Amino acid sequence: MTKTTQEVQPGSRTRFRAVMQAAEDSGLLGVKNARIGGRTSPALIEQAKRQTGIETDTDLIEFALASIALKDDFAETFKKTRGTVDPDLKIGF
């Protein structure tokens, strides 16, 4: 199946680069000598590739693992900043 520009989610290539750069900066990427295998639905793989714009299975697996392995402190940061914005702040809507 060939992909079209419309199938790839906007910003997905930017997200891929950002996640992989963060993984590199965190020391998670290096010598590639580990192997992983498993069985999964071809539909799941193809949809993930369409959503991300990733073309190879190896890049898809590496991106997925990096996305999980990187610390995501959004929820904690969101909780910490709750109530810190002035309720009278005019934000345009």
MDAnalysis code that builds the backbone (N, CA, C; Angstrom):
import MDAnalysis as mda
import numpy as np

u = mda.Universe.empty(279, n_residues=93, atom_resindex=np.repeat(np.arange(93), 3), trajectory=True)
u.add_TopologyAttr("name", ["N", "CA", "C"] * 93)
u.add_TopologyAttr("resid", np.arange(1, 94))
u.add_TopologyAttr("resname", ["MET", "THR", "LYS", "THR", "THR", "GLN", "GLU", "VAL", "GLN", "PRO", "GLY", "SER", "ARG", "THR", "ARG", "PHE", "ARG", "ALA", "VAL", "MET", "GLN", "ALA", "ALA", "GLU", "ASP", "SER", "GLY", "LEU", "LEU", "GLY", "VAL", "LYS", "ASN", "ALA", "ARG", "ILE", "GLY", "GLY", "ARG", "THR", "SER", "PRO", "ALA", "LEU", "ILE", "GLU", "GLN", "ALA", "LYS", "ARG", "GLN", "THR", "GLY", "ILE", "GLU", "THR", "ASP", "THR", "ASP", "LEU", "ILE", "GLU", "PHE", "ALA", "LEU", "ALA", "SER", "ILE", "ALA", "LEU", "LYS", "ASP", "ASP", "PHE", "ALA", "GLU", "THR", "PHE", "LYS", "LYS", "THR", "ARG", "GLY", "THR", "VAL", "ASP", "PRO", "ASP", "LEU", "LYS", "ILE", "GLY", "PHE"])
u.atoms.positions = np.array([
    [0.844, -1.178, 0.000],
    [0.000, 0.000, 0.000],
    [0.891, 1.243, 0.000],
    [0.611, 2.179, -0.854],
    [1.371, 3.414, -0.869],
    [0.678, 4.416, 0.023],
    [1.476, 5.261, 0.647],
    [0.873, 6.245, 1.538],
    [0.739, 7.576, 0.810],
    [-0.245, 8.316, 1.196],
    [-0.428, 9.647, 0.645],
    [-0.140, 10.646, 1.739],
    [0.045, 11.881, 1.353],
    [0.334, 12.927, 2.318],
    [-0.792, 13.047, 3.343],
    [-2.034, 12.825, 2.916],
    [-3.162, 12.970, 3.823],
    [-3.169, 11.907, 4.911],
    [-2.579, 10.743, 4.671],
    [-2.623, 9.664, 5.642],
    [-1.702, 9.909, 6.833],
    [-0.615, 10.631, 6.639],
    [0.333, 10.882, 7.718],
    [-0.183, 12.032, 8.568],
    [-0.254, 11.816, 9.875],
    [-0.752, 12.839, 10.781],
    [0.152, 14.072, 10.754],
    [-0.439, 15.269, 10.769],
    [0.372, 16.484, 10.799],
    [1.300, 16.488, 12.011],
    [2.530, 16.849, 11.791],
    [3.493, 16.929, 12.874],
    [4.120, 15.600, 13.263],
    [3.721, 14.516, 12.596],
    [4.229, 13.204, 13.005],
    [5.724, 13.065, 12.741],
    [6.215, 13.617, 11.657],
    [7.656, 13.541, 11.385],
    [8.437, 14.365, 12.406],
    [7.880, 15.510, 12.769],
    [8.510, 16.345, 13.790],
    [8.525, 15.610, 15.127],
    [7.437, 14.950, 15.448],
    [7.368, 14.192, 16.702],
    [8.368, 13.046, 16.679],
    [8.454, 12.352, 15.554],
    [9.411, 11.255, 15.425],
    [10.829, 11.765, 15.694],
    [11.194, 12.855, 15.034],
    [12.544, 13.413, 15.218],
    [12.764, 13.849, 16.662],
    [11.767, 14.468, 17.277],
    [11.910, 14.944, 18.663],
    [12.070, 13.781, 19.635],
    [11.264, 12.749, 19.477],
    [11.354, 11.590, 20.368],
    [12.699, 10.903, 20.196],
    [13.113, 10.707, 18.959],
    [14.369, 10.002, 18.722],
    [15.566, 10.841, 19.195],
    [15.484, 12.155, 19.062],
    [16.569, 13.014, 19.561],
    [16.617, 12.966, 21.082],
    [15.455, 12.999, 21.723],
    [15.413, 12.909, 23.186],
    [15.952, 11.564, 23.658],
    [15.631, 10.502, 22.934],
    [16.156, 9.179, 23.285],
    [17.668, 9.146, 23.126],
    [18.162, 9.758, 22.077],
    [19.617, 9.843, 21.853],
    [20.266, 10.636, 22.975],
    [19.694, 11.795, 23.290],
    [20.245, 12.652, 24.346],
    [20.218, 11.971, 25.710],
    [19.255, 11.071, 25.914],
    [19.130, 10.354, 27.183],
    [20.013, 9.116, 27.252],
    [20.740, 8.854, 26.175],
    [21.613, 7.691, 26.153],
    [20.895, 6.382, 25.886],
    [19.657, 6.456, 25.413],
    [18.890, 5.246, 25.149],
    [19.236, 4.602, 23.814],
    [19.808, 5.373, 22.920],
    [20.184, 4.831, 21.615],
    [21.698, 4.678, 21.583],
    [22.143, 3.688, 20.993],
    [23.579, 3.446, 20.913],
    [23.820, 2.280, 19.982],
    [24.685, 1.389, 20.406],
    [24.969, 0.207, 19.614],
    [23.686, -0.595, 19.465],
    [23.381, -0.952, 18.245],
    [22.166, -1.720, 17.980],
    [22.534, -3.192, 17.823],
    [22.555, -3.892, 18.950],
    [22.883, -5.304, 18.888],
    [21.842, -6.171, 19.593],
    [20.750, -5.565, 20.042],
    [19.655, -6.331, 20.645],
    [18.619, -6.622, 19.565],
    [17.966, -7.734, 19.722],
    [16.955, -8.131, 18.753],
    [15.649, -8.368, 19.496],
    [14.546, -7.975, 18.869],
    [13.226, -8.174, 19.460],
    [12.336, -8.808, 18.396],
    [11.468, -9.670, 18.803],
    [10.556, -10.313, 17.865],
    [9.211, -10.525, 18.521],
    [8.227, -10.639, 17.729],
    [6.895, -10.886, 18.251],
    [5.898, -10.937, 17.116],
    [4.719, -11.326, 17.434],
    [3.659, -11.396, 16.436],
    [2.590, -10.370, 16.800],
    [2.129, -9.692, 15.773],
    [1.076, -8.713, 15.975],
    [0.261, -8.599, 14.701],
    [-0.819, -7.919, 14.779],
    [-1.724, -7.751, 13.646],
    [-1.077, -6.880, 12.565],
    [-1.089, -7.330, 11.319],
    [-0.583, -6.494, 10.229],
    [-1.339, -5.166, 10.124],
    [-2.626, -5.191, 10.451],
    [-3.415, -3.952, 10.403],
    [-2.894, -2.938, 11.413],
    [-2.486, -3.398, 12.596],
    [-1.931, -2.515, 13.609],
    [-0.632, -1.886, 13.123],
    [0.211, -2.693, 12.529],
    [1.495, -2.190, 12.014],
    [1.268, -1.165, 10.911],
    [0.422, -1.497, 9.958],
    [0.177, -0.577, 8.839],
    [-0.452, 0.731, 9.294],
    [-1.397, 0.660, 10.236],
    [-2.020, 1.891, 10.743],
    [-0.992, 2.741, 11.481],
    [-0.149, 2.111, 12.291],
    [0.894, 2.854, 13.009],
    [1.852, 3.520, 12.023],
    [2.200, 2.828, 10.971],
    [3.074, 3.415, 9.946],
    [2.383, 4.585, 9.255],
    [1.102, 4.421, 8.932],
    [0.373, 5.523, 8.284],
    [0.295, 6.736, 9.210],
    [-0.013, 6.483, 10.474],
    [-0.163, 7.578, 11.439],
    [1.145, 8.342, 11.647],
    [2.257, 7.634, 11.644],
    [3.539, 8.252, 11.966],
    [4.355, 8.656, 10.755],
    [4.078, 8.037, 9.616],
    [4.913, 8.271, 8.441],
    [6.174, 7.427, 8.455],
    [6.317, 6.565, 9.444],
    [7.479, 5.678, 9.543],
    [7.296, 4.553, 8.544],
    [8.357, 4.227, 7.823],
    [8.243, 3.239, 6.760],
    [8.796, 1.866, 7.124],
    [9.764, 1.775, 8.033],
    [10.361, 0.478, 8.327],
    [9.902, -0.050, 9.677],
    [9.842, -1.369, 9.770],
    [9.456, -2.001, 11.033],
    [10.437, -1.640, 12.144],
    [11.733, -1.630, 11.815],
    [12.754, -1.323, 12.821],
    [12.564, 0.079, 13.382],
    [12.371, 1.063, 12.511],
    [12.159, 2.437, 12.982],
    [10.878, 2.546, 13.799],
    [9.831, 1.829, 13.389],
    [8.570, 1.862, 14.108],
    [8.728, 1.299, 15.517],
    [9.402, 0.163, 15.626],
    [9.623, -0.449, 16.940],
    [10.485, 0.456, 17.808],
    [11.547, 1.000, 17.234],
    [12.439, 1.865, 18.006],
    [11.704, 3.110, 18.493],
    [10.882, 3.707, 17.632],
    [10.091, 4.882, 18.011],
    [9.111, 4.539, 19.132],
    [8.428, 3.406, 18.996],
    [7.459, 2.997, 20.010],
    [8.145, 2.776, 21.353],
    [9.266, 2.078, 21.348],
    [9.989, 1.823, 22.596],
    [10.529, 3.112, 23.200],
    [11.065, 3.992, 22.361],
    [11.583, 5.275, 22.862],
    [10.459, 6.108, 23.466],
    [9.286, 6.092, 22.825],
    [8.144, 6.851, 23.336],
    [7.742, 6.378, 24.726],
    [7.845, 5.080, 24.958],
    [7.501, 4.520, 26.258],
    [8.622, 4.765, 27.271],
    [9.862, 4.607, 26.824],
    [11.006, 4.669, 27.739],
    [11.305, 6.077, 28.242],
    [11.014, 7.081, 27.441],
    [11.313, 8.453, 27.858],
    [10.359, 8.887, 28.964],
    [10.892, 9.582, 29.934],
    [10.074, 10.066, 31.042],
    [9.079, 11.095, 30.512],
    [7.833, 10.899, 30.857],
    [6.785, 11.831, 30.470],
    [6.201, 12.418, 31.748],
    [6.614, 13.627, 32.069],
    [6.139, 14.231, 33.308],
    [5.076, 15.298, 33.063],
    [4.368, 15.179, 31.917],
    [3.347, 16.172, 31.598],
    [2.280, 16.237, 32.689],
    [1.742, 15.087, 33.084],
    [0.655, 15.074, 34.074],
    [1.105, 15.701, 35.391],
    [2.295, 15.346, 35.836],
    [2.811, 15.887, 37.097],
    [3.018, 17.398, 36.994],
    [3.584, 17.844, 35.887],
    [3.792, 19.284, 35.685],
    [2.462, 20.008, 35.603],
    [1.502, 19.406, 34.919],
    [0.169, 19.992, 34.803],
    [-0.461, 20.163, 36.178],
    [-0.348, 19.150, 37.025],
    [-0.892, 19.218, 38.380],
    [-0.206, 20.309, 39.192],
    [1.113, 20.400, 39.068],
    [1.875, 21.399, 39.838],
    [1.502, 22.822, 39.454],
    [1.156, 23.040, 38.194],
    [0.867, 24.397, 37.737],
    [-0.608, 24.761, 37.835],
    [-1.433, 23.827, 38.277],
    [-2.861, 24.092, 38.400],
    [-3.101, 25.275, 39.329],
    [-3.904, 26.205, 38.862],
    [-4.263, 27.356, 39.666],
    [-3.233, 28.476, 39.657],
    [-2.190, 28.360, 38.852],
    [-1.156, 29.392, 38.840],
    [-1.403, 30.468, 37.789],
    [-2.365, 30.250, 36.901],
    [-2.685, 31.249, 35.893],
    [-3.786, 32.138, 36.445],
    [-3.587, 33.434, 36.316],
    [-4.579, 34.402, 36.795],
    [-5.910, 34.142, 36.119],
    [-6.981, 33.897, 36.878],
    [-8.286, 33.609, 36.274],
    [-8.854, 34.776, 35.461],
    [-8.336, 35.986, 35.686],
    [-8.803, 37.145, 34.931],
    [-8.013, 37.375, 33.655],
    [-7.044, 36.520, 33.369],
    [-6.232, 36.645, 32.167],
    [-7.103, 36.469, 30.925],
    [-7.000, 37.426, 30.017],
    [-7.771, 37.370, 28.778],
    [-6.928, 36.653, 27.730],
    [-7.446, 35.495, 27.261],
    [-6.663, 34.708, 26.310],
    [-7.277, 34.692, 24.907],
    [-8.222, 35.532, 24.658],
    [-8.718, 35.707, 23.302],
    [-9.993, 34.958, 22.950],
    [-10.575, 34.260, 23.890],
    [-11.867, 33.642, 23.566],
    [-12.729, 33.552, 24.805],
])
